[in-house]
C-alpha cells in the first residue's frame, strides 16, 4: 500500500509536468539560489547542545541547527501549534533553533497563529490562481481579517466555490514552504519575466533584501513566518472578488482582489462564522444608522457627519480625556490646519508622506497641505523662544482636525476615514525625565482603558532596518522603555524590528467583548524631529541641550474609538457615554405636566432626556420601544408618582427598580455618570 506522502509526491510531479517553460525556468533559478544560500548556512551551523525553556516552565534539551519548534511541540504533545516565538521573536516551526532560548508555541487562537495560517493560505491561493486559472499575480498578503491576492485574470470569471475547492486540494498535497532572503540582483533575476512582480519589488524594496517563498510551483513575495507545509490548512473560504487600483497606476490593468480565509480545521471555521454573525449584529455602521449617530455622504468621502447623538458621544470622550489632561499636567494648544510645504519639507514628511496629503495651490502658485499629524506644528511652537530646563517637561495636547488621503477602497465606516481627530499630545523633556514620563503615559493609558473595561497588553517595538540615529542612542532608549514596562507591571511582549524609523515605541493592544485585538494607544520616542528643527533648551549648566520628544495617544482616532466602543458595547452605551440616557413616559390623568417637569429637571442636570408624547401607543409598547432604542432608563410617571414626587424606574434590560423619590434617583444617576461607571443598577 502506498503512503499518503508518496501519493502527494506523484501529484506534485504531475503538476510539475504541466507548468509552462517560464515557470520551470523560475523554479530552476529559485532552487539554484536556495542551494547557494544553503551551502553558506551549512558552513555556519555549529551543532551543540541547547536548553529550550517552554512557557509553562518545562525545559527541553535540543541540538543547535537541528532541533525545531515543531519537533519540540511534537515531543511535549502540544497540539495545534502553527508558529512560535523564540525569545520574543516570531519563528517558523520548521526553522532550527540556534541557541538557548525561551520558546512559545502559538496556535490559531492567537493573532500570530492566524497571521501565519493566512499568509500560508495566501501562498496556496497564489499557486491556484496561477497554476489552475492562469492568472498573473501582483501581490498576496494578509489583513487583520484574512488573506488576499491581487491578480489579473484574462479568462472568464472564476467562482468562489471553485477556488475554495482547488485551494483545499492543493493544500492537501502538503507542499513545503521554502524560504529565501534575496538581494536586489537575485530578486530581479528570479522575477525577470514577471512584470507585475517587478513593479511590487520596486515598491517594497526599501532595504537590501526581500523574502520570498516557494509553495509548490509558485513563488510568493512574503515576509513570513509561514507554516511548515500547506497540509496544516484543511478549510478555505473565499469571501469577495473586487477590483483594485495600484498606487500611481496610469494604465488599465483589470486588477482584481480576491479576499478569503484559511483554517486549520472545520471547527475553527465554525467558530469564525459564529463570531462573524455576532460582529454583524454589533457592526458600528448598523448601530450608527439605527441610533442616528452619524452618516457618510459622497459630497465628502471618508469624512463623518456626526448627528446630535453621535456628537454627544464624541464630546463625552473628548471631555473625559481633557479632564485627565488637567490632572496630569497637560495643556492644550490650537494649531492651524493648512501649512506650506516648507514645514513638511523641514520635518521630512513631504519626502515620505506627501502622497497621503491633501494639497491646495494658492494664487501665487504656493502649495499648501492639510495636516495629517500635529507634531511638526508643535516643534514650531517649541522653537518660538529659548526654553529653559525649568519649563520641562512640556506636555502639549491638540485636538485639531487631521486629514489623510486614504485610498477610496480602504475607507470603511469610522475605522478608516480621511478626516479625523486624535487625542494627540507631544511631550518635550530632558533625557533624565524620560523614564518618568513614559511611566506616566502608561499609567494614563491604564486609567482610561479601565473605565471602558478593556483588557490590554503592551508591545515594545525595537529598531527597524533601516533606521535613523546612532545605535547607542537606540540601545539607551530601548532599555529605558523596557524598564518603564517592567515597572508598569502589565503584560508586555517584545516586538523586534517594528519600531518607527525615528525611534522605538510602545504600542498598546486592547481586547474587546468579541475577543478582537485593536491597537489604539501608542507611546513613541522621536530622535529625528528635535534634530530637524534644531530644538534646544538651556540646561542647569547654562549650556544648550537637545530635548527628547515623545509622541503619545490614548484613544487614538476618536472616530475609530467610537466604532470600537459601539461594537464592544453592542450599542448598549454606559450611562456616562449614552446619547439616549432617559425616556420619560407619562401614564394617564394629569401625569403629562409632571412628566415634563421631571424631564426638564434631569435635562438641567445635564442628562440626555426624551419625552414620549405618542398618545396612540400602549404603555407596554412605549416601554418596549425605549428598550429597543437602548435608553439606559425608562421613567414611568402617573398620578401616584405625581402625588408622591417619585418616578418608577426600569433599567435597559427590563429590570424594575420600583418607585423612588425623584431627587434620590437624580443623585444616584449623577453619581453613576460622573464616576463613569459601567453599572446600571443603583
matplotlib code that plots the C-alpha trace (Angstrom):
import matplotlib.pyplot as plt

x = [0.0, 1.4, 1.7, -0.1, 3.3, 4.1, 0.7, 1.3, 4.7, 3.2, 0.6, 3.4, 5.3, 2.3, 1.7, 5.4, 4.9, 2.1, 3.9, 5.0, 8.6, 8.7, 7.6, 10.0, 12.9, 11.8, 11.7, 15.2, 16.5, 14.9, 16.4, 19.8, 19.6, 18.4, 21.3, 23.7, 22.2, 22.0, 25.7, 26.6, 24.4, 25.8, 29.3, 27.9, 26.0, 27.7, 25.9, 25.9, 23.5, 21.0, 18.3, 14.8, 12.5, 8.8, 6.1, 5.0, 8.5, 9.4, 13.0, 13.6, 17.1, 17.9, 20.7, 21.5, 20.9, 18.8, 16.0, 13.0, 10.0, 7.8, 9.9, 9.6, 5.8, 5.5, 7.8, 5.8, 2.5, 1.3, -1.5, -2.5, 0.8, 1.2, 4.1, 6.4, 8.2, 11.9, 13.0, 10.0, 10.9, 8.4, 10.0, 8.7, 8.0, 10.3, 13.3, 16.0, 16.8, 20.3, 20.9, 19.5, 16.1, 12.6, 10.1, 6.4, 4.2, 1.3, -2.0, -4.9, -6.3, -3.6, -3.1, 0.3, -1.1, -3.9, -1.5, 0.9, -2.1, -3.4, 0.0, 0.4, -3.2, -2.3, 0.6, -1.7, -4.2, -1.4, -0.4, -4.1, -4.7, -1.5, -1.5, -5.2, -6.8, -3.8, -3.8, -0.8, -0.4, 0.8, 0.7, -0.5, -0.8, -3.0, -5.1, -6.4, -9.3, -8.0, -5.9, -6.0, -4.5, -4.3, -4.2, -5.0, -7.1, -7.7, -10.0, -13.7, -14.6, -13.9, -16.4, -15.5, -16.6, -14.4, -11.4, -12.1, -12.2, -9.0, -7.2, -8.3, -7.0, -3.7, -3.2, -3.8, -0.6, 1.4, 3.7, 6.6, 7.2, 10.8, 12.1, 14.8, 16.0, 17.3, 19.3, 18.2, 20.2, 18.8, 15.2, 15.4, 16.9, 14.1, 11.2, 12.8, 9.7, 7.1, 6.2, 3.7, 6.0, 8.8, 6.5, 5.8, 9.5, 10.2, 7.6, 8.6, 12.4, 13.2, 16.1, 18.9, 16.8, 13.3, 11.9, 10.3, 8.7, 8.2, 4.9, 4.5, 5.2, 4.6, 6.9, 5.4, 6.8, 6.0, 7.7, 6.7, 6.7, 4.7, 3.5, 5.9, 3.7, 0.3, -1.2, -1.7, -4.6, -7.8, -10.5, -10.7, -13.4, -13.4, -15.3, -15.2, -13.8, -13.5, -11.5, -8.4, -6.2, -2.4, -0.6, 0.4, -1.4, -1.6, -2.8, -5.8, -4.8, -8.2, -6.6, -8.8, -8.5, -9.7, -10.4, -10.6, -9.9, -8.0, -8.4, -6.6, -9.9, -13.7, -14.2, -12.1, -14.2, -17.4, -16.1, -15.2, -18.7, -20.2, -18.1, -18.8, -22.6, -22.1, -19.9, -22.6, -25.1, -22.7, -21.4, -20.9, -22.3, -25.6, -25.7, -24.8, -27.8, -30.3, -29.4, -29.0, -25.4, -23.6, -23.7, -21.4, -22.0, -20.4, -20.0, -17.2, -16.0, -14.3, -15.5, -18.1, -21.2, -21.9, -25.6, -26.6, -26.5, -23.2, -21.7, -22.7, -20.6, -17.8, -17.9, -18.1, -14.9, -13.1, -14.2, -13.0, -9.5, -9.5, -10.3, -7.4, -5.1, -5.9, -5.0, -1.7, -0.2, -1.1, -2.0, -4.0, -2.8, -4.6, -2.7, -3.6, -4.9, -3.1, 0.6, 3.1, 5.2, 8.2, 7.1, 6.6, 10.0, 11.7, 10.0, 10.7, 7.1, 7.0, 9.6, 8.0, 4.3, 3.3, 1.2, -1.1, -1.7, -4.4, -2.9, -4.1, -2.4, -2.7, -3.0, 0.8, 1.3, 2.4, 1.5, -0.1, -1.1, -3.8, -2.0, -2.1, -0.4, 0.4, 4.0, 5.7, 3.5, 4.3, 8.0, 7.5, 5.8, 8.7, 11.3, 9.5, 11.7, 14.6, 13.4, 14.8, 15.2, 12.8, 9.9, 10.4, 8.6, 6.3, 3.1, 1.1, -2.2, -4.0, -7.5, -7.1, -8.7, -6.3, -6.7, -5.1, -5.7, -6.7, -7.5, -11.2, -11.1, -9.6, -12.4, -14.7, -17.2, -15.4, -12.5, -10.7, -11.6, -10.0, -10.9, -10.4, -9.3, -6.9, -6.2, -2.8, -0.1, 3.6, 6.0, 9.3, 11.5, 15.1, 16.8, 16.7, 12.9, 12.2, 11.5, 9.1, 7.3, 7.0, 5.7, 3.1, 2.0, 1.4, -0.5, -2.7, -3.5, -4.4, -6.6, -8.6, -8.9, -10.1, -13.1, -14.1, -13.4, -10.8, -8.0, -4.8, -1.2, 1.9, 4.3, 7.8, 8.8, 12.5, 14.7, 13.8, 16.1, 16.8, 16.5, 17.9, 20.0, 23.1, 23.0, 24.0, 21.0, 18.6, 20.1, 19.6, 16.1, 15.0, 16.4, 14.5, 11.3, 11.9, 12.5, 9.3, 7.3, 8.8, 7.8, 4.3, 3.5, 1.1, 1.7, 4.1, 6.0, 9.0, 8.1, 11.6, 12.2, 8.7, 9.7, 9.3, 12.3, 12.8, 12.6, 11.4, 7.8, 5.3, 2.0, -0.9, -3.4, -6.8, -9.2, -12.9, -16.0, -15.7, -12.1, -10.7, -7.5, -7.2, -4.2, -5.2, -2.8, 0.9, 3.9, 6.7, 10.2, 11.4, 15.1, 14.7, 12.3, 14.2, 17.3, 15.5, 14.0, 17.2, 15.2, 17.2, 16.8, 19.2, 20.2, 21.2, 24.8, 23.9, 24.7, 22.3, 20.9, 18.6, 15.2, 13.7, 10.3, 7.5, 4.5, 1.6, -2.1, -4.5, -7.8, -6.0, -8.5, -11.8, -13.7, -12.1, -12.5, -16.3, -16.5, -14.7, -16.8, -20.1, -19.2, -17.8, -20.9, -23.2, -24.9, -25.7, -23.8, -22.9, -24.8, -21.9, -21.4, -25.0, -26.8, -30.1, -30.0, -33.6, -37.0, -39.9, -43.3, -46.4, -49.4, -52.9, -54.5, -52.6, -49.2, -48.1, -47.3, -45.5, -43.6, -42.4, -41.3, -39.2, -37.7, -36.8, -35.2, -32.9, -32.1, -31.0, -28.7, -27.0, -28.8, -29.9, -33.7, -36.6, -40.3, -42.8, -45.8, -47.3, -51.0, -51.9, -49.4, -49.9, -47.7, -46.0, -45.3, -43.8, -41.6, -40.6, -39.7, -37.5, -35.7, -35.1, -33.7, -31.3, -32.3, -30.5, -33.6, -37.3, -39.2, -42.9, -44.9, -48.6, -50.8, -49.3, -45.8, -47.1, -48.6, -45.5, -42.8, -41.4, -40.6, -41.0, -37.6, -36.9, -33.4, -32.5, -32.5, -36.1, -35.5, -37.8, -36.2, -39.7, -40.9, -38.3, -38.1, -37.1, -34.3, -32.8, -32.8, -31.2, -28.4, -27.8, -27.6, -25.3, -23.0, -23.0, -22.5, -19.8, -17.8, -18.1, -19.4, -20.5, -23.1, -26.8, -28.5, -28.4]
y = [0.0, 3.4, 6.1, 9.4, 11.2, 9.0, 9.9, 13.6, 13.3, 11.8, 14.6, 17.2, 15.6, 15.6, 19.3, 20.0, 18.4, 20.8, 24.1, 26.4, 26.8, 30.3, 28.8, 25.9, 28.4, 30.5, 27.4, 26.4, 29.8, 29.6, 26.1, 27.3, 30.3, 28.1, 25.7, 28.6, 30.0, 26.6, 25.9, 29.1, 28.1, 24.6, 26.1, 28.4, 25.9, 24.5, 21.6, 22.0, 21.1, 23.7, 24.3, 25.2, 26.8, 26.4, 28.8, 26.5, 26.3, 23.0, 22.7, 20.6, 19.6, 20.1, 20.5, 23.8, 23.8, 20.6, 20.9, 22.8, 24.2, 21.7, 18.8, 20.3, 20.7, 17.0, 15.9, 17.6, 16.8, 20.3, 20.2, 23.0, 24.9, 26.9, 29.3, 30.1, 32.8, 32.4, 34.9, 37.1, 36.9, 35.2, 31.9, 29.4, 25.9, 24.3, 26.6, 25.1, 26.7, 28.3, 28.8, 28.5, 30.2, 30.7, 29.1, 30.0, 27.7, 29.6, 28.3, 29.6, 31.2, 33.8, 36.7, 35.4, 32.0, 33.3, 35.5, 32.6, 30.5, 33.2, 34.1, 30.4, 30.4, 33.4, 31.4, 28.5, 30.8, 32.3, 28.9, 28.0, 31.3, 31.0, 27.2, 26.4, 29.6, 31.1, 34.4, 36.7, 37.6, 41.0, 40.6, 38.3, 39.0, 39.3, 41.9, 41.8, 39.8, 37.3, 36.8, 38.4, 38.0, 40.8, 39.4, 39.9, 37.2, 37.1, 34.1, 34.0, 35.0, 32.3, 31.2, 31.5, 27.9, 26.6, 28.4, 27.1, 23.5, 23.9, 25.5, 22.7, 20.1, 22.0, 22.4, 18.6, 17.9, 19.2, 21.4, 22.5, 26.3, 27.1, 30.5, 32.6, 36.0, 37.6, 40.7, 43.1, 41.4, 38.0, 39.3, 40.8, 37.5, 35.5, 37.7, 38.7, 37.5, 38.8, 42.5, 42.9, 41.2, 43.6, 46.5, 45.2, 44.7, 48.3, 49.4, 47.2, 47.0, 49.7, 47.6, 45.4, 42.2, 40.8, 37.5, 35.0, 31.6, 28.7, 26.9, 24.1, 25.6, 29.2, 31.9, 34.4, 37.6, 37.3, 38.4, 35.3, 33.4, 30.6, 27.1, 24.2, 22.9, 23.5, 20.4, 22.4, 24.1, 22.0, 24.5, 27.6, 30.2, 32.8, 35.9, 38.5, 39.4, 43.1, 45.5, 47.3, 50.1, 50.2, 53.3, 55.6, 53.3, 55.0, 52.1, 49.9, 46.5, 45.0, 44.1, 42.2, 41.4, 38.0, 38.0, 34.9, 32.9, 29.7, 27.5, 24.5, 22.7, 22.8, 23.7, 26.8, 27.8, 27.3, 29.4, 32.1, 32.1, 32.4, 35.4, 36.9, 36.7, 38.4, 41.0, 41.7, 42.3, 44.7, 46.4, 50.1, 51.2, 49.5, 50.9, 54.4, 54.2, 52.6, 55.1, 58.1, 58.7, 59.5, 59.1, 59.5, 61.3, 61.3, 65.0, 64.4, 60.8, 59.4, 62.3, 61.6, 63.7, 63.3, 63.9, 65.3, 61.9, 60.9, 64.4, 63.7, 60.6, 62.4, 65.3, 63.0, 61.2, 64.5, 65.8, 62.6, 63.0, 66.7, 66.0, 63.6, 66.2, 68.7, 66.1, 65.1, 68.4, 68.6, 71.9, 72.3, 74.2, 75.1, 74.9, 75.7, 73.1, 74.3, 74.6, 75.5, 72.6, 74.4, 72.9, 69.4, 69.5, 70.6, 67.8, 65.2, 64.3, 65.8, 63.2, 60.2, 61.0, 63.6, 61.2, 60.8, 64.5, 66.7, 69.7, 73.1, 75.7, 79.4, 82.2, 82.7, 79.0, 78.2, 74.6, 74.1, 70.8, 69.9, 68.5, 64.7, 65.0, 67.6, 67.0, 69.5, 72.3, 71.5, 71.6, 75.0, 76.2, 74.9, 76.8, 80.2, 81.2, 79.9, 77.3, 76.6, 73.3, 74.7, 74.6, 70.9, 68.7, 70.5, 68.4, 69.8, 68.3, 69.1, 68.0, 69.7, 68.0, 65.9, 64.8, 61.8, 60.9, 57.3, 55.3, 55.1, 51.3, 51.4, 53.5, 51.7, 53.3, 55.1, 52.7, 54.2, 57.8, 60.8, 63.4, 62.6, 63.9, 62.3, 62.8, 63.7, 65.1, 65.6, 65.8, 67.6, 66.6, 66.1, 62.7, 62.4, 62.9, 60.3, 57.2, 59.0, 60.5, 57.1, 55.6, 58.4, 57.9, 54.2, 54.9, 57.3, 54.5, 52.1, 54.6, 55.3, 51.6, 50.5, 52.8, 51.1, 47.6, 46.8, 44.3, 45.1, 44.3, 46.2, 45.6, 47.0, 47.7, 48.0, 49.4, 48.5, 48.3, 50.9, 53.4, 56.8, 57.7, 56.2, 52.6, 53.7, 56.1, 53.3, 51.0, 53.5, 54.4, 50.7, 50.0, 52.9, 51.8, 48.2, 49.4, 51.5, 48.5, 46.3, 48.9, 49.3, 45.7, 44.8, 42.0, 43.0, 41.4, 42.3, 43.2, 43.2, 45.4, 47.0, 50.4, 53.6, 54.6, 57.6, 55.8, 52.8, 52.7, 51.0, 50.0, 49.1, 46.5, 46.2, 43.3, 44.0, 42.0, 39.8, 39.0, 41.1, 43.0, 46.7, 48.9, 52.4, 53.8, 54.4, 55.9, 56.7, 58.3, 60.5, 61.2, 63.0, 65.9, 67.6, 67.4, 68.6, 71.6, 72.1, 72.2, 73.2, 74.2, 75.8, 73.3, 73.7, 74.0, 77.0, 75.0, 74.2, 70.7, 68.7, 67.7, 64.3, 64.2, 61.8, 61.2, 59.7, 59.0, 57.1, 56.8, 57.4, 58.5, 59.5, 58.2, 54.8, 54.6, 55.3, 52.4, 50.1, 51.2, 50.9, 47.3, 46.4, 47.6, 46.3, 49.8, 49.5, 52.6, 53.0, 55.9, 58.5, 58.0, 57.2, 59.5, 58.1, 58.2, 58.6, 58.2, 59.7, 58.1, 59.7, 57.4, 58.9, 61.6, 64.7, 63.0, 64.8, 68.1, 66.2, 64.1, 67.2, 68.7, 65.5, 65.6, 69.3, 68.6, 65.9, 67.9, 70.8, 68.4, 67.6, 64.3, 63.3, 63.0, 62.4, 62.6, 60.2, 62.1, 59.2, 59.1, 56.2, 53.6, 51.4, 51.7, 48.3, 49.4, 52.6, 50.8, 48.2, 51.0, 52.7, 49.5, 48.7, 52.3, 51.4, 54.1, 53.4, 54.1, 54.5, 56.7, 55.8, 58.6, 58.6, 60.1, 58.2, 59.4, 62.9, 62.9, 61.4, 63.2, 59.9, 58.1, 54.4, 53.3, 50.5, 49.6, 48.9, 45.2, 45.3, 45.1, 47.3, 49.4, 50.3, 53.7, 56.0, 59.7, 61.8, 63.6, 60.3, 59.0, 62.2, 62.0, 58.3, 58.8, 61.8, 59.6, 56.8, 59.4, 61.5, 58.4, 57.0, 53.7, 50.9, 49.7, 50.3, 49.4, 51.8]
z = [0.0, -1.0, 1.7, 1.6, 1.2, -1.9, -3.4, -2.8, -4.4, -7.5, -7.6, -7.3, -10.1, -12.3, -11.6, -12.4, -15.8, -16.6, -15.8, -18.6, -19.6, -18.0, -14.6, -14.9, -15.5, -12.5, -10.3, -11.6, -10.6, -7.2, -6.5, -7.7, -5.3, -2.5, -2.9, -2.9, 0.3, 2.0, 1.3, 3.1, 6.1, 6.3, 6.9, 9.5, 11.7, 14.7, 16.3, 20.1, 22.9, 23.9, 26.6, 25.4, 28.1, 27.5, 28.6, 31.4, 32.9, 31.4, 29.9, 26.9, 25.5, 21.9, 19.3, 17.7, 13.9, 14.1, 16.7, 15.5, 17.4, 15.5, 16.9, 20.4, 20.0, 19.0, 21.8, 24.6, 22.8, 22.2, 19.6, 17.3, 17.2, 14.0, 14.7, 17.6, 19.3, 20.2, 22.9, 21.8, 18.0, 15.6, 14.4, 12.0, 13.4, 10.9, 11.4, 13.5, 16.8, 17.1, 20.8, 24.3, 24.3, 25.7, 23.3, 23.0, 20.8, 19.3, 17.8, 15.7, 18.8, 18.7, 16.4, 15.4, 14.6, 12.5, 10.5, 9.9, 8.7, 6.5, 5.0, 4.1, 2.7, 0.5, -0.9, -1.7, -3.3, -5.4, -6.7, -7.5, -9.4, -11.4, -12.0, -12.3, -13.6, -15.5, -13.6, -13.2, -9.5, -8.4, -4.6, -1.9, 1.8, 4.8, 6.6, 10.2, 9.0, 6.5, 3.3, -0.1, -3.6, -6.2, -9.7, -13.4, -15.0, -18.7, -18.8, -17.8, -14.2, -11.6, -8.9, -5.2, -4.5, -7.3, -5.9, -2.4, -3.6, -5.6, -2.6, -0.4, -2.9, -3.3, 0.5, 1.0, -1.1, 1.9, -0.2, 1.9, 2.2, 1.2, 2.4, 0.7, 1.6, -1.6, -2.5, -5.3, -8.0, -7.1, -6.9, -10.4, -11.7, -10.2, -11.5, -14.8, -16.7, -14.3, -15.0, -12.1, -9.6, -10.6, -10.0, -6.5, -5.9, -6.7, -4.2, -1.4, -1.8, 0.8, 2.3, 1.0, 0.8, 0.2, 1.4, -1.0, -0.5, -2.8, -2.5, -5.0, -8.4, -7.4, -5.8, -3.4, -2.0, 1.7, 4.9, 6.8, 9.1, 7.4, 8.4, 7.9, 5.0, 3.4, 5.0, 8.2, 6.4, 5.9, 5.1, 2.8, 2.5, -0.3, 0.6, -2.1, -5.5, -6.3, -8.5, -7.1, -8.3, -7.8, -6.4, -9.3, -11.8, -15.2, -17.4, -17.1, -15.7, -14.7, -11.4, -9.0, -5.3, -4.0, -0.3, 1.7, 4.9, 5.7, 8.7, 10.3, 10.8, 10.3, 14.0, 13.5, 10.6, 12.6, 15.4, 12.9, 11.4, 14.9, 15.6, 12.2, 12.9, 16.3, 14.6, 12.1, 14.9, 16.5, 13.4, 14.3, 10.9, 11.6, 15.2, 13.8, 11.5, 14.0, 16.7, 14.4, 15.5, 12.2, 8.4, 5.4, 2.1, -1.3, -1.1, 1.4, 1.1, 4.2, 6.4, 9.0, 9.7, 13.4, 14.2, 17.7, 19.4, 17.8, 18.7, 22.3, 22.4, 20.6, 23.1, 26.2, 25.1, 24.4, 27.8, 29.5, 28.1, 28.8, 32.5, 32.6, 31.0, 33.8, 36.4, 34.6, 33.7, 30.0, 28.4, 25.2, 22.2, 19.0, 15.7, 12.0, 9.6, 6.5, 6.1, 3.4, 2.1, 3.7, 7.0, 5.7, 3.9, 7.1, 9.1, 6.4, 5.9, 2.4, 1.2, 2.9, 3.2, 0.6, -1.4, 1.6, 2.0, 0.6, -1.2, -2.4, -4.5, -3.8, -6.4, -6.1, -7.0, -3.5, -2.5, 0.9, 2.6, 5.1, 8.2, 8.6, 12.0, 14.7, 15.5, 13.2, 14.4, 18.0, 17.2, 15.6, 18.8, 20.9, 18.9, 19.1, 22.0, 24.1, 26.5, 30.0, 31.8, 34.4, 31.8, 31.1, 30.7, 28.3, 27.6, 24.7, 23.6, 20.4, 19.2, 15.8, 12.7, 10.7, 7.0, 5.3, 1.7, 2.1, -1.0, -1.6, -1.5, 2.0, 3.6, 5.9, 8.3, 11.2, 11.3, 8.2, 7.4, 5.7, 8.3, 12.0, 15.3, 17.8, 21.5, 20.3, 22.6, 22.5, 25.4, 25.4, 28.3, 29.3, 29.0, 32.8, 32.8, 30.1, 32.2, 34.5, 31.5, 29.8, 33.1, 33.4, 29.8, 30.5, 33.7, 31.7, 29.3, 32.1, 33.8, 30.6, 29.5, 32.9, 32.6, 29.3, 30.8, 28.2, 29.0, 27.2, 26.7, 25.5, 22.6, 22.8, 19.2, 18.7, 15.9, 12.3, 9.3, 8.1, 10.9, 11.7, 14.7, 16.4, 17.7, 21.2, 21.2, 20.2, 22.9, 25.6, 24.6, 24.3, 27.7, 29.2, 27.6, 28.9, 32.4, 32.2, 31.1, 33.9, 36.5, 34.9, 35.8, 32.9, 30.4, 27.6, 24.8, 22.6, 19.0, 17.4, 14.4, 14.3, 15.7, 13.7, 11.7, 14.0, 17.4, 19.4, 20.6, 22.9, 21.2, 23.4, 22.1, 23.7, 23.5, 23.0, 24.0, 20.9, 21.7, 18.8, 19.2, 18.4, 18.6, 19.6, 22.2, 21.4, 23.1, 20.6, 21.1, 18.3, 17.8, 14.4, 14.7, 17.5, 15.2, 12.1, 13.9, 15.9, 19.2, 22.2, 25.8, 28.3, 30.9, 34.6, 33.4, 31.3, 28.1, 25.2, 25.1, 22.8, 24.3, 24.0, 22.1, 22.9, 20.7, 22.6, 22.1, 24.4, 22.4, 19.1, 16.5, 18.2, 15.2, 15.3, 19.1, 18.7, 16.3, 18.7, 21.6, 19.6, 18.7, 22.2, 23.9, 21.1, 21.1, 24.8, 25.9, 29.5, 31.1, 31.0, 27.2, 26.2, 23.8, 25.0, 28.8, 29.9, 28.4, 30.4, 29.7, 31.2, 32.0, 32.1, 34.2, 34.9, 34.6, 31.4, 33.1, 35.9, 33.3, 31.5, 34.9, 35.6, 32.1, 32.5, 35.9, 34.5, 31.4, 33.6, 35.4, 32.0, 31.1, 27.6, 28.2, 25.8, 26.5, 24.9, 23.5, 21.5, 22.6, 20.4, 21.8, 24.9, 27.9, 27.1, 23.5, 24.7, 27.2, 24.6, 22.0, 24.6, 25.4, 21.7, 21.3, 24.1, 26.6, 29.8, 31.9, 31.5, 33.9, 34.1, 35.8, 36.6, 39.2, 42.1, 41.1, 40.8, 44.2, 45.9, 43.9, 42.6, 39.4, 38.6, 37.1, 34.6, 33.6, 29.9, 30.5, 31.7, 35.5, 37.5, 40.3, 41.6, 42.6, 44.0, 45.1, 42.1, 44.0, 45.1, 41.5, 40.3, 42.9, 42.1, 38.3, 38.8, 40.8, 38.1, 35.3, 37.0, 38.1, 34.5, 35.9, 33.7, 36.2, 35.6, 38.9, 41.8]

ax = plt.figure().add_subplot(projection="3d")
ax.plot(x, y, z, "-o")
ax.set_aspect("equal")
plt.show()
